[in-house]
Structure formats: C-alpha cells, structure tokens
C-alpha cells in the first residue's frame, strides 16, 4: 500500500490505528500503532490533555512571587508551585491564566505577558503548558474548584531556592519560572 | 471510621482504592479514589512512569550543546531536545544519563554533574526527570534503541534560541537546560 508522505519529515510516524483506552476527567489515554521510518510498525502510548496555564506573578515591588501549596497525589507529596490549572474546553490560554491566577491566589492581573509555551513530556503526553508573567496585580477574589485544597503565599527568590533545596518546589513550570526570574534579576533580560 | 493521619499534612489525600486501567511499555495508568481533607472523596487519574534522565552536554569549548532531533508522536511534530531517555528498572539515574548520552549522541561523559530533578506534570504524572550536566566528553559509540530514529547535532546558545522561536525546541527539560546555560553564560553561576 503506497502512501503519499508529501513533504513530511523522514522521521514522521504515520498513524495506522488509534485504540482508545481510557477517557477521564483530566486526561485520556490512547495507544497508536504507527508506521516507522524503516517501514516497520510500533505502538505509541499517548496521554491526551487539554493543555494548561501557569503564571509567574510578582508582587511587593517584584520582590516576591506568588506560590500555592497543595497535595499532589501522583507524587504523594505536598508541593509548592506557581498558580496553574488546566484549560477549559475552547478556553483562550491568556484568559485561563488570568482566571486561574485569581481563583487560586485572589490576585487579578491587569496585564499578562506570554513567556513560553512548553511540552511537559513529549515522549508520552500531548500536554502543553502556557507560562505567563504578571507584575501589576490588584486584589480580586479567591475561588477554589471543588476538590481543590491549597494555600497561597508570596516568597522571595531566595526563599524559592530554599524550597527547591528542601524538595518543596520540584516541578518543571515552577523551575522554569524561577530560572527566568533569576536570569531577569541578574541581567535585566528574560530568557531568549 | 476514624483514621489516624499521624503527622500528615492537612491537605494529604489518603488512597481508598486504586483501580489499574492500563499497563503499557512506557507508562501505566491508574485511577485512585482518595479521601479529601474535608472528608469527601474524589478520583485522581495517575500516570505511572519509571522516571527519566536528560543531559545538558556542552562541546567545543562549552560553546555548543548536543541536541537530538526526533519525531514526537504525542505532539505530531519533529522536535529538537537534549539527549534523554527513560530509566530502566532499578537503574541508577547517573548511569542512565551516561548511557543515554552515549547511545543517542556517540559522546561519552567523563563526569556528569546533577543539576536538578523535576516533576514534569505533578497534576497527573509520577514522572521525575533527572537533569545532568557534562562538559568533558570523549568519542563513544551511537547505539539507538529499536524503534528510535534520531539525528544529533551541536548548536550554539543563539541557535538554540532560534530553535525555540521556530517551535523546534519546546519541551520543559530542554528549556530548563537552556535557561540554566544562559544564566551560566551571563553570570558564571548556575541557577540556585
């Protein structure tokens, strides 16, 4: 069966079959059978995810960042992270970032700047996290989702690195935000 | 039914039931029913993963980093990333980092320095990526896994940022490595 791969990259893997495994509230799982570049076949386990947003929000003259503390069941640990949440169906990431920031921290951002969108686990997950920056904040209202339990605090860069050393901060989006903040604090420029 | 939560964090979620959904080659999936802090129950969708390693490997007088280009089915895109791979059962992350680096790039590291371990998606995935740094490299031998198709190149920091702008680099581990490298290049200090 000759297939037209057009101008596709030589490593492109065509989907021969998609087997849905699970449809959950947060993620779904499918196993794709693909045609490999050498003509063989292989299976790819793929977690589908609507995407997420996260916000590096600086307060008190940009001397502190807002973080939330919550229990993360997959890690069986309480973790400190920047405010974040998953996209609602059809939701614009910029709006979602403002919504999640206010829901989790009670702060409203007058302006959100897109910093970076990134794939968390390109080997098995579709998830993209859109990371935003905000430093003009006004008081809004905390409104947690059902089944969401967290507390918010504002910490300095120094405290944040102590949390990293203590294992309380260990997730990719918060570390990316921290690295970016440290770079900005040291050089006056953001990454890139 | 009174439960002794000992010295546990008030947000701790006790597992009431674990329902295995899928056992794959790379990941497995389970749905846990948990007791919430307010006494209610909820389900948590959890992707189990053995963990992974990644290496920021600098060559040519630390002027270039090694990257590999490969197709990532979950993103339906060819991506440029630092060398990485998942842990074999029981494997030490440091050894795995050296193994993956050589297998994918043909370079052997005389010394690997642990930079950061991080959770990719604490909301649904157990995965931890252990990120290492290497700048003393000798020639070894490329040895790709079956079903693995990739090419390796060495790129400057400037080229790397161009790849970010072009969307060819977009994953968390490679961006963390880039931010760290830029910080080091700008200040002589690594993050933290």
Interface residues (C-beta under 8 A of the other chain):
Chain A: X9 X11 X12 X13 X21 X22 X24 X25 X26 X27 X29 X31 X32 X34 X36 X37 X38 X40 X42 X43 X44 X45 X46 X47 X49 X52 X69 X70 X71 X72 X73 X74 X75 X78 X79 X81 X86 X116 X117 X118 X119 X120 X121 X122 X123 X124 X125 X126 X127 X128 X129 X147 X149 X150 X161 X164 X165 X170 X171 X172 X173 X175 X176 X178 X179 X180 X182 X183 X186 X187 X191 X192
Chain B: X9 X11 X12 X13 X21 X22 X24 X25 X26 X27 X29 X31 X32 X34 X36 X37 X38 X40 X42 X43 X44 X45 X46 X47 X49 X52 X69 X70 X71 X72 X73 X74 X75 X78 X79 X81 X86 X116 X117 X118 X119 X120 X121 X122 X123 X124 X125 X126 X127 X128 X129 X147 X149 X150 X161 X164 X165 X170 X171 X172 X173 X175 X176 X178 X179 X180 X182 X183 X186 X187 X189 X191 X192
